Each structure stands twice: as C-alpha cells, then as structure tokens.
Amino acid sequence: MKKEFVKYLTCPESNEKFEITVFEMDGDQIDSGLLLSKSSWYPIINGVPRILIKDLKVNTLQVHHDFYKKFANKLSREIKRDWKKAIDSIPDMDKFLAHQKKTAESFSYEWKNIYKENEYEKSNFFHFLSPYVKEKDLRGRLTLDIGCGSGRFTKWAALSGTEVSFGTDLGETVEVAYDMTKENKNVCIIQADIYDMPFESVFDFAYAIGVLHHLPQPKQGFSRLPKVLKRGGRMLIWVYNRRGNFRALYLYEPARSLLKNLPKPLLFKLCYIPGGIVHGINSITHGLNAIGAKGMAQKVPFSYYANFPFNMKLNDAFDVLATPKSNYYFREEVEQWYKDSELKQIRSFEHPEAGITCTGVR
C-alpha cells in the first residue's frame, strides 16, 4: 500500500486512525510494515494491510509466522508477545505447516490457472453496475470493491479515473488482487472482514458484486456496510435472483451440494461439461444474430455469455460449483435490506441472467 492511503483507514475495533511503521518498500509501495493505532496494531504483509480482528487476526498471525521470524527484531515487546502467543497456540506445528502447504497449492491452482484476465472484464463490470452507474460516474470518486477476489473489478474502477479504488477481501485472494493492481497508482488492496470493515464514512461509492449471497448471514453482512459511505454516498450490490431462476435452484444447487468438496483440479475439469454446453448454446445466439434475428437471439438461454471467451464460462461454472454456500433472493427482500439500513433513493433491477442490482444512498 502507499503511505498516503492510510488516512482513509480506521481501526475496526476502536475507529482510531493509524500511523505507519515501514520495514521494507517496493518502489512507492510499502511491502512490509505495521499499522499502529493507540489501542491496536495490524501487519502489512506482501504489500497488503491485514486489518482483521479477534480469531481472524490470530489466524493471520499464525499463517504469516515467517513474517514474524523475519522482522522480530523490529517489533515492539508487546507485538512480539502477541504474535508469539498466536504461533505457540498452534497445537501441532508440523500438521499446521502441511495443511498450509496444501491450502497454498490449492489456492495457487485456482487463481493462477483458472482465473484469467480478458478483454470483456470492463463490459462485465459495468453490466453488474447497470443500469444505475456508468463509467463517468466513477471519475474522481473514492470507491470500495467489497469482496474483490482477484481484483479485476477494483482495477476497472481505477482505470475509470477514480481518486482511489480500494478493494477488500477476507481470504488470501488479496495476494492475487495486489499483484493484479499494484501498477495502478490509485489502487489499495486491504485484507478485511465484511462484518468489521476498517473504514468510517469515507466512500462516494461502494459495491459488492456476487459476494453477499455467499455469506452465512447476508443481511447482517449488508447491515455493516453503509457506515463506510460518506453522506450522499451510494451503495450497490448484485446478488442472485430467486424469481424465475429455476436452473439455479433445481439444477445448479443440487449439483453444487454433491461436487463442492471435490479436489479443485478435478472439479475444474468437470466444469468443462457445463462450460462446453453454454459455449455450444451460444453458437445459436451467434447464428440468430448473423441473420438479423436479434430479438430471438436475446431469448436464447445464456445469451449473456455469447460474447465472452470460453475461459470466462469455465470460471463461472467453477464459481457456482465450488462455493460452500449460495443464497437466492427476491428484489423486494433486497430492497428491504436497504430500508432497514435507512438508505434512501432505493432502486433495483432484475437482469435477464437471473441477478439483481440494487442501489441506495446514505
């Protein structure tokens, strides 16, 4: 992260502001260091601030035990004590290291072999924001991508001319997001929990695309988000639609419950089946468009994917089948989330491919 971005951050427990201690720099980015508030501290590891609390923080300190060993002589007595306590609480270090290696290999496979950038990411991003937010609406704004994953949408927000685009995620995908966006001068990636965000009333625009419906408590997660907005700031989410979504409810979900625990390389290979089916159906859409029957082409199933590369269809099939949990909603339910959070100017739109975009203003 860059030093100038720290002014936007607050401690999720105390709302206190941070000071930075730098251990190593990578160009103009802080590669290693600490964020320090009056009552707490958080490490900056591989360019990413890890602003997690309670058990999530303990787990982070355990996973990044190598950071502790490397910089122990630069840590205060209190921080060394906390970090060593977290490491010492691991019941079986050999078993922990073996699990960490297996997790890292799975993570590496998923994000380095499955997810690939492509020329359609920009149009896909603004499709999810439509019909309420256009590219020009992001220029000069402070934006937040909640659940940023690989950072692809954080990057496209930044390339639209934002002042700063923040991306947050709970998992180690922040490593991929940082690598994807570190050349963009107006991007900052943070590891953070959606239930305890390290921001207070700073953003012009915050969005969560395809994130909330995977949470164990989606409504509660949403209720924690409006606080990141400044007065007049806009919150936008995209979630799965329940209305008319028979394919998902009666085909995808039963398949997911059976397949989600398979090893990722095997599951990815199986995804060639649904990916190939969608790709084949898309040829019908292309054929109808070629003869000028555009109205009929739009009614063909999966026409949304017609112009996307095969890898993107493969990615989405994998996302559907690999995720531990999915929830589906009616637009009226989603609008009620906004009302319960006292957001105003609430509008929602049901996309043809069975998703809901909803927006509101603080």
Residue pairs with C-beta under 8 A, 6 or more apart in sequence:
1 29
1 30
1 44
1 47
1 48
1 49
1 188
1 189
1 190
2 28
2 29
2 30
2 185
2 188
3 20
3 22
3 30
5 164
5 166
5 188
6 18
6 19
6 20
6 35
7 17
8 142
8 164
8 166
8 188
8 199
8 202
9 17
9 18
9 35
9 49
9 51
9 190
9 198
9 199
10 16
10 17
10 18
10 198
10 199
10 200
11 17
11 18
11 37
11 39
11 40
11 42
11 51
11 198
12 51
12 53
12 192
12 193
12 196
12 197
12 198
13 39
13 40
13 53
13 196
14 37
14 38
14 39
14 40
15 200
16 37
16 38
16 39
16 40
17 37
18 35
18 36
18 37
19 35
19 36
19 37
20 30
20 33
20 34
20 35
20 36
20 44
21 33
21 34
21 36
21 74
22 30
22 32
22 33
23 31
23 32
23 33
23 34
23 71
23 74
24 30
24 31
24 32
24 33
25 31
26 47
26 182
29 47
29 182
30 44
30 47
31 44
31 46
31 47
32 43
32 44
32 45
32 46
32 67
32 70
32 71
33 43
33 44
34 41
34 42
34 43
34 44
34 75
34 79
35 41
35 42
35 43
35 44
35 49
35 51
40 53
41 79
42 49
42 50
42 51
42 52
42 57
43 49
43 50
43 60
43 61
43 64
43 67
44 50
45 64
45 67
46 175
46 178
47 178
47 182
47 189
48 174
48 175
48 178
48 189
48 190
48 191
49 190
49 191
49 198
50 57
50 60
50 64
50 191
51 190
51 191
51 192
51 198
52 59
52 60
52 170
52 191
52 192
52 193
52 196
53 193
53 196
56 170
56 193
58 86
58 89
60 191
61 68
61 82
61 83
61 86
61 87
62 86
62 87
62 89
62 90
62 96
63 100
63 172
65 87
68 75
68 80
68 83
68 84
68 87
72 80
75 83
90 96
106 263
106 264
107 172
107 173
109 264
109 265
109 268
110 264
110 268
110 322
111 150
111 173
111 176
112 176
113 268
114 268
114 314
114 315
114 318
115 149
115 150
115 152
115 176
115 315
116 311
116 315
117 152
117 180
118 308
118 309
118 311
118 312
120 307
120 308
120 309
120 312
121 152
121 153
121 156
122 156
122 159
124 308
124 312
125 152
125 153
125 156
125 157
125 209
126 133
126 134
126 135
126 156
127 351
128 153
128 207
128 209
128 210
128 238
128 355
128 357
129 207
129 236
129 357
130 349
130 357
131 349
131 357
132 236
132 347
132 349
132 357
132 359
133 205
133 207
133 234
133 236
133 359
135 160
137 205
138 157
138 160
138 161
138 162
138 205
139 160
139 161
139 162
140 161
140 162
140 163
141 162
141 163
141 204
141 205
142 162
142 163
142 164
142 166
142 202
142 203
142 204
142 205
143 157
143 162
143 164
143 165
143 166
143 203
143 204
143 205
143 206
143 207
144 165
144 166
144 167
144 168
144 199
144 203
144 205
144 206
144 207
144 228
145 151
145 153
145 154
145 157
145 165
145 166
145 167
145 168
145 207
145 209
146 168
146 194
146 197
146 206
146 207
146 208
146 211
146 225
147 168
147 169
147 170
147 194
147 208
147 209
147 210
147 211
147 212
148 154
148 167
148 168
148 169
148 173
148 174
148 177
148 189
149 169
149 173
149 176
149 177
150 173
150 176
150 177
150 180
151 167
151 173
151 176
151 177
151 178
151 180
151 181
151 187
151 189
152 180
153 167
153 207
153 209
154 165
154 166
154 167
154 177
154 181
154 187
154 189
155 165
155 180
155 181
155 184
155 187
157 165
158 165
158 181
158 184
158 186
158 187
159 184
162 186
163 186
164 186
164 187
164 188
165 184
165 186
165 187
165 188
166 187
166 188
166 189
166 190
166 199
166 203
167 174
167 177
167 181
167 187
167 188
167 189
167 190
168 174
168 189
168 190
168 191
168 192
168 194
168 197
169 177
169 189
169 191
169 192
170 191
170 192
170 193
170 194
171 191
174 189
174 190
174 191
177 189
178 189
181 187
181 189
190 198
192 198
194 208
194 211
194 215
194 221
194 224
194 225
195 220
195 221
195 224
196 224
197 224
197 225
197 227
197 228
199 227
199 228
200 227
200 228
201 227
201 228
201 229
201 230
201 231
202 228
202 230
203 228
203 229
203 230
203 233
204 229
204 230
204 232
204 233
204 234
205 233
205 234
205 236
206 225
206 228
206 229
206 233
206 234
206 235
206 236
207 235
207 236
207 237
207 238
208 222
208 225
208 236
208 237
208 238
209 237
209 238
210 238
210 239
210 319
211 237
212 218
212 221
212 222
212 237
212 239
213 239
213 240
213 326
213 327
213 328
213 329
214 323
214 324
214 325
214 326
214 327
215 221
215 325
215 327
216 325
218 239
218 327
219 337
219 340
222 237
222 337
222 341
223 337
223 340
223 341
225 235
225 341
226 235
226 341
226 342
226 343
226 362
229 235
229 362
230 362
231 362
232 361
232 362
233 361
233 362
234 359
234 360
234 361
234 362
235 338
235 343
235 359
235 360
235 361
235 362
236 357
236 358
236 359
237 334
237 357
237 358
237 359
238 355
238 356
238 357
238 358
239 327
239 329
239 334
239 355
239 356
239 358
240 248
240 326
240 327
240 328
240 329
240 354
240 355
240 356
241 328
241 329
241 330
241 331
241 350
241 351
241 354
241 355
241 356
242 249
242 328
242 329
242 330
243 330
243 331
243 350
244 354
245 328
245 354
247 301
247 354
248 320
248 326
248 328
248 354
249 328
252 320
252 321
253 326
255 321
256 320
256 321
256 323
256 326
259 267
259 270
259 321
260 267
260 321
260 322
260 323
260 324
262 270
264 322
267 318
267 321
267 322
268 314
268 318
270 321
271 314
271 317
271 318
271 321
272 314
274 317
275 310
275 313
275 314
275 317
278 302
278 305
278 313
278 317
279 305
279 310
279 313
281 300
281 301
281 302
282 302
282 303
282 305
282 306
284 297
284 300
285 297
285 300
285 302
285 303
285 306
286 297
286 306
288 294
288 296
288 297
288 300
289 297
289 306
297 303
297 306
298 352
302 353
303 352
304 351
304 352
304 353
305 312
305 313
305 316
320 326
329 356
331 348
331 350
331 356
331 358
334 348
334 356
334 358
335 346
335 348
335 358
337 358
338 346
338 358
338 360
339 346
341 360
343 360
343 361
343 362
344 360
344 361
344 362
345 359
345 360
345 361
346 358
346 359
346 360
347 358
347 359
347 360
348 356
348 357
348 358
348 359
349 356
349 357
349 358
350 356
351 357
